[in-house]
Amino acid sequence: MALSRRDAMKFTGLAAVTAAASGYAKGNESPKSAAKGVLLSPAPIPAAKGPRVVIVGAGPSGLTIAKYVKKGNPNIDVVLMDKRSVFMSGFISNLVATGILPLEFITHDFLEGARNGNYTFLQATAHEIDRTAKVVYTNEGTVKYDVLVLAPGIDYDYSKWTNGDVELENTLKTKFPGAFIAGSETLSLKSKIENFEGGVFVQTVPGGNYRCLPGPYERSCLIADYMKRNKIKGKVVILDENPNITIKADGFHSAFEKLYKDYITYMPSSTITSIDPHKQKIVTELGEEIDFTDAALYSRVRGNKLLEIAGVAKDSVFNKAEANIDPFTYQVIGDLNVFCTGDVRPMGFSKSANTANTEARVVAANIVKYMGGQELSQKTWTSPHTTCYSAVESDPLRAISVNAGYAYDETKKSFGFANASTMEKWDSADGLAAGKGLIEWGNGLYRDFFN
Ligand SMILES: Cc1cc2nc3c(=O)[nH]c(=O)nc-3n(C[C@H](O)[C@H](O)[C@H](O)COP(=O)(O)OP(=O)(O)OC[C@H]3O[C@@H](n4cnc5c(N)ncnc54)[C@H](O)[C@@H]3O)c2cc1C
């Protein structure tokens, strides 16, 4: 039986808000057709001068691992590979899309990281991985590894909205990108906001363990802030699949209420049953119909498809096709020479940059130990740390924040937050300090990746 909105509210204890508007693990089986249609000659990189670690994906996870493996043991040959030619961060990108910070702030040079970190950067796309021969096949040629790290981030999972209709998926991706994979989607969102003349802007919040829990709420605040600053008669309608704001709920609810009463409509428990991208109409399970002028439709997420190609994916309790790894060592079950890190991990940690960065430092140290002959185990695990600032207003820049580590519960056999704390009073001196802290935090991460 479908829940009524009233039931959903009762269930979550929320105040009334109404809307105006396969286990793929293949063990060590190698993909036999790995070489088909891809270059067999070696990629144009220097010969390995020691045991080689190849890292696929130069996001916060891969960049940190490349730097710290090399630091941990300079005799290890490190190759970091990414299909992109330029780094653009997802974190801080909501401030860029809404014109608060320039694009240059989030855009960085992979080569700087390689020069300073003394490793090889290869701009290439990994197409196939033969784990028996220990070879990555790329559009630039083959790269042999001793240890492989897969840190390719997320892919979107549109299946709940499209039920396999590829044409619909492509139209949604093109017209209303979720903008939770940085790059063209970020630029599309920026241009949508700049050209928005009024009406309803829909921001969806997916279920599952999606990338950057506060991200869609932060973005909604900043789009509303943009409308307010520019006197645009518009409204952000947040269609949240979850029964309440998933993190820093008090801070966001208070910002919606005190800053954006006329600009934000929050609709929890909004499971979307259909989207017509041409008529620009969304229907929810509760029977609500929302006509929209523009939108950032953020679907559920899944592990990057490269994991399936490599035969190291399995469905987690949260999302489809995430890494089939030992949660303490990050090593693939049945193949200790392959590590999977960052947003592809199946553990319920926050899919965020600070988490990926602090986790990667631990994994890098463990890779060095492993290559030195040491066995990894629960004892060599240290918790990653999640620090996340979310801006709620631009002038002055005010933010809320969360800080948390993780602990393993032996009885439940799962991880939970440890020593978590939040600062949700954006309208206090702490909120102003957090606005400054956000910028410093972002710059600190870029420094750690590239210097
Ligand atoms: C709008 C937005 C707001 C955010 N806000 C915050 C925030 O406030 N705080 C926070 O901590 N985090 C935030 N995040 C989340 C954060 O950016 C991600 O969690 C983080 O980038 C994950 O790092 P990763 O290295 O696992 O993956 P990614 O950053 O996705 O990096 C993966 C890399 O792999 C490359 N790749 C993929 N496949 C291949 C292939 N086959 N061959 C070669 N290369 C490949 C990709 O090009 C990419 O560069 C935000 C993200 C977005 C989009």
The ligand as a Tripos MOL2 file, in Angstrom:
@<TRIPOS>MOLECULE
LIG
   53    58     1     0     0
SMALL
NO_CHARGES

@<TRIPOS>ATOM
      1 C1         28.3810   18.6810   -6.3700 C.3       1 LIG1
      2 C2         29.2760   17.9260   -5.4540 C.ar      1 LIG1
      3 C3         29.4900   18.3830   -4.1560 C.ar      1 LIG1
      4 C4         30.3290   17.6960   -3.2990 C.ar      1 LIG1
      5 N1         30.5680   18.2070   -2.0590 N.ar      1 LIG1
      6 C5         31.4510   17.5930   -1.2440 C.ar      1 LIG1
      7 C6         31.7830   18.1590    0.0140 C.ar      1 LIG1
      8 O1         31.2840   19.2200    0.3890 O.2       1 LIG1
      9 N2         32.6680   17.5070    0.8010 N.ar      1 LIG1
     10 C7         33.2540   16.3450    0.4200 C.ar      1 LIG1
     11 O2         34.0900   15.8190    1.1680 O.2       1 LIG1
     12 N3         32.9350   15.7570   -0.7690 N.ar      1 LIG1
     13 C8         32.0570   16.3480   -1.5970 C.ar      1 LIG1
     14 N4         31.7500   15.7880   -2.8170 N.ar      1 LIG1
     15 C9         32.1080   14.3750   -3.0860 C.3       1 LIG1
     16 C10        33.5120   14.1320   -3.5810 C.3       1 LIG1
     17 O3         33.8290   14.9780   -4.6570 O.3       1 LIG1
     18 C11        33.6400   12.6630   -3.9840 C.3       1 LIG1
     19 O4         33.2110   11.8580   -2.9400 O.3       1 LIG1
     20 C12        35.0800   12.3230   -4.3330 C.3       1 LIG1
     21 O5         35.4580   13.0080   -5.4980 O.3       1 LIG1
     22 C13        35.2790   10.8300   -4.5380 C.3       1 LIG1
     23 O6         36.6060   10.5940   -4.8690 O.3       1 LIG1
     24 P1         37.0480    9.3250   -5.7400 P.3       1 LIG1
     25 O7         38.5070    9.5150   -5.9640 O.co2     1 LIG1
     26 O8         36.5680    8.0720   -5.1320 O.co2     1 LIG1
     27 O9         36.2360    9.4560   -7.1280 O.3       1 LIG1
     28 P2         36.2380   10.5810   -8.2330 P.3       1 LIG1
     29 O10        36.4950   11.9070   -7.6700 O.co2     1 LIG1
     30 O11        34.9910   10.3850   -9.0200 O.co2     1 LIG1
     31 O12        37.4740   10.2210   -9.1640 O.3       1 LIG1
     32 C14        37.4480    9.1130  -10.0310 C.3       1 LIG1
     33 C15        38.3530    9.3880  -11.2160 C.3       1 LIG1
     34 O13        38.4460    8.1900  -11.9930 O.3       1 LIG1
     35 C16        38.4730    8.5300  -13.3580 C.3       1 LIG1
     36 N5         38.0680    7.3520  -14.1290 N.ar      1 LIG1
     37 C17        36.8790    6.7040  -14.0570 C.ar      1 LIG1
     38 N6         36.8810    5.6450  -14.8850 N.ar      1 LIG1
     39 C18        38.0880    5.6240  -15.4810 C.ar      1 LIG1
     40 C19        38.6790    4.7590  -16.4510 C.ar      1 LIG1
     41 N7         38.0360    3.7010  -16.9550 N.pl3     1 LIG1
     42 N8         39.9390    5.0360  -16.8670 N.ar      1 LIG1
     43 C20        40.6100    6.1150  -16.3800 C.ar      1 LIG1
     44 N9         40.0860    6.9610  -15.4570 N.ar      1 LIG1
     45 C21        38.8460    6.7080  -15.0120 C.ar      1 LIG1
     46 C22        37.5150    9.7140  -13.4410 C.3       1 LIG1
     47 O14        37.7790   10.4870  -14.5950 O.3       1 LIG1
     48 C23        37.8100   10.4620  -12.1460 C.3       1 LIG1
     49 O15        38.7820   11.4660  -12.3250 O.3       1 LIG1
     50 C24        30.9400   16.4840   -3.7200 C.ar      1 LIG1
     51 C25        30.7430   16.0290   -5.0150 C.ar      1 LIG1
     52 C26        29.9360   16.7470   -5.8850 C.ar      1 LIG1
     53 C27        29.7890   16.2810   -7.3000 C.3       1 LIG1
@<TRIPOS>BOND
     1     1     2 1
     2     2     3 ar
     3     2    52 ar
     4     3     4 ar
     5     4     5 ar
     6     4    50 ar
     7     5     6 ar
     8     6     7 ar
     9     6    13 1
    10     7     8 2
    11     7     9 ar
    12     9    10 ar
    13    10    11 2
    14    10    12 ar
    15    12    13 ar
    16    13    14 ar
    17    14    15 1
    18    14    50 ar
    19    15    16 1
    20    16    17 1
    21    16    18 1
    22    18    19 1
    23    18    20 1
    24    20    21 1
    25    20    22 1
    26    22    23 1
    27    23    24 1
    28    24    25 2
    29    24    26 1
    30    24    27 1
    31    27    28 1
    32    28    29 2
    33    28    30 1
    34    28    31 1
    35    31    32 1
    36    32    33 1
    37    33    34 1
    38    33    48 1
    39    34    35 1
    40    35    36 1
    41    35    46 1
    42    36    37 ar
    43    36    45 ar
    44    37    38 ar
    45    38    39 ar
    46    39    40 ar
    47    39    45 ar
    48    40    41 1
    49    40    42 ar
    50    42    43 ar
    51    43    44 ar
    52    44    45 ar
    53    46    47 1
    54    46    48 1
    55    48    49 1
    56    50    51 ar
    57    51    52 ar
    58    52    53 1
@<TRIPOS>SUBSTRUCTURE
     1 LIG1         1 GROUP 0 **** ****
